[in-house]
Amino acid sequence: MNIVVVSGSNVGEKTSIAANKVMNVLKEKYSEDNSVNLLDLKELTLEFSDGRNYLDYTGDTKYVTQTLMNADIIFFGTPIFQASIPASLKNLFDLLPQKAFEYKTCSIITTAGSNKHYLIPEQQLKPILGYMKANIVPNYVYILDTDFDNGEIINDDIHFRIDKLVEDTIVLAKAYKKIWAQQEDSYGF
């Protein structure tokens, strides 16, 4: 399967650290049978969405949109800014068609400064992913600033939860793929 990890902010470091932790788990445990790619929005220059078809963009924008459209599994990493997802991540969603995540399994990793915004993934990110037809992994990982030190995640529970999220996502994606293959076989063409 084609797996993509998105670090959905063009500023800060904690979301990138979390996305890299997911990448490390994927490479360590699941890279043999899968292609694994990281899209860190800090390292890419995306155009603002203007309603064009995603294939009409060029440069990094085209690379990112095509990479996501070709993915089977997507891990979305996002910080919480002002009780919301960052504009850079929302712009990424706006660059894609409405059914961009149909038949794709999507997971969420969130970084935040306090527990006050724990439900932002439930209230904002999951509805966007659902609208775009994603198969959403029900659980997500919420990481606080206090879980980081010197550019590393220092909370063992966060490491465990990331490992579990990756495992749950792979299992769910394989199950969906098998179910859809059986369904397509039932059509008889």
Secondary structure, DSSP 8 states (H G I E B T S, - for coil): -EEEEEE--SS-SHHHHHHHHHHHHHHHHHSSSSEEEEEEGGG-------S--GGG--HHHHHHHHHHHT-SEEEEEEE-BTTB--HHHHHHHHTS-TTTTTT-EEEEEEEESSGGGTTHIIIIIHHHHHHTT-EE-S--EEEEGGGEETTEE--HHHHHHHHHHHHHHHHHHHHHHHHHHHHHHHT--
